[in-house]
Amino acid sequence: MPRRASYRIIERPDGRFDIAVTLAGGGTQSREGLATRAEVSSALAMLRDLMAACGADLVEEPTLGLAAE
């Protein structure tokens, strides 16, 4: 059975970004202090490749409570 992981991008008050990844079993891992959106994109591309190699899907968690702009 394929496994699944979800991620969310968190913008910090200092202008940096964190990526929080929740695994199917409920554990959460994070990558913290990414300086630019380009670094976030690069980290997510690497994570997608790693998850695909493990037979797992990576999906973005929906943002709750925020109105669409």
BELPEZI-V754073 format. One record per backbone hydrogen bond with DSSP energy under -0.5 kcal/mol. NH is the residue of the N-H (numbers start at 1). CO is the residue of the C=O. Records with the same first field share a line. If there is no record, write none. Layout:
BEGIN
NH=CO, CO
END
This chain:
BEGIN
3=55
5=57
6=22
7=59
8=20
10=8, 18
11=9
12=10, 16
15=12
17=34
18=10
19=31
20=8
21=19, 29
22=6
23=21, 27
24=4
26=23
29=21
31=19
34=17
40=36
41=37
42=38
43=39
44=40
45=41
46=42
47=43
48=44
49=45
50=46
51=47
52=48
53=49
54=50
55=52
56=51
57=3
59=5
61=7
64=62
END
